[in-house]
Amino acid sequence: MFITRQADYAIRIMIYLAHNMGKTLTVSYLAQKTNVPKSFLPRIISTLANRRLVITEKGKKGGVRLARKPEEVTIYDVIEAIDGVPVMNVCVDWDDACPYTEYCKMHKLWKELQEQIEERLKSTTLADVIVDYGALTAQEEGQGS
């Protein structure tokens, strides 16, 4: 299983928005504070908005904010929105991917690992992983929105 750079950036953005819950932040400000290249942001934000994980607002006071409480958004939600369902091995995802699936001992291991990873990602919310890697300071407060 490989988490793409885009999914990693999306998680970083969502954690930052969770830390600043209720605030609408500009895309350029998010790029600066999360160290996500500006070229990635529009697509990531659009995808997250389409999945109703963030809300975007246009205009002078526009920007991005979290759509739900941090406790209501799982890491799985974010990864799945960007990369699709994370899969350990193709044989876990497609029944006919391998002719040895029915008696392969690795298939059983892949399946168990898949279930454990999914369970962990689905049980870990943004609230569980919030870190202060760039909270708004009083001086920056006006720049973020």
C-alpha positions, 0 to 999 in steps of 0.5 A, spaced: 500 500 500 502 506 498 499 513 500 500 518 494 504 525 495 497 528 494 493 524 499 499 526 504 498 533 502 491 532 503 492 529 510 496 535 512 491 540 510 485 537 513 490 537 520 491 544 519 484 546 518 482 542 524 487 545 528 484 552 526 476 549 526 471 554 524 476 559 521 476 560 513 483 560 510 486 562 504 489 557 499 495 561 499 495 561 506 494 554 507 500 552 502 505 557 506 503 554 513 502 546 511 508 547 506 504 544 500 506 546 493 501 551 491 500 547 484 497 541 488 492 545 492 486 547 487 485 539 485 486 537 492 481 542 495 476 541 489 476 533 491 475 534 498 470 539 497 466 535 492 467 529 498 464 534 503 470 534 507 471 542 506 467 548 504 470 553 499 467 560 499 469 565 494 470 572 494 474 577 498 473 573 505 473 567 501 477 561 502 477 554 505 474 551 512 473 544 515 466 542 513 465 537 519 468 537 526 475 534 527 472 528 531 467 526 525 473 526 519 477 520 519 484 519 516 481 513 512 476 519 509 481 523 507 485 518 503 479 515 500 477 521 497 484 523 494 487 516 492 481 511 493 480 505 497 487 504 500 489 496 498 495 492 500 495 488 494 491 487 488 489 480 490 485 483 496 481 488 491 480 483 485 477 476 486 480 474 479 487 478 480 491 471 482 489 464 480 492 462 487 488 466 491 484 460 494 490 456 497 495 462 497 498 463 504 500 470 502 493 472 500 491 470 507 496 475 510 495 480 505 487 480 507 489 480 515 493 486 514 488 490 509 483 489 515 487 492 520 490 498 516 483 499 514 480 499 521 486 503 524 485 508 519 477 508 520 478 509 527 483 515 527 480 522 526 483 528 525 482 530 532 486 524 534 492 527 530 491 534 531 498 538 532 500 545 532 505 545 526 502 552 524 497 555 528 494 562 527 498 567 531 494 573 533 498 577 528 497 572 522 489 572 524 487 577 519 491 574 514 488 567 514 481 569 512 
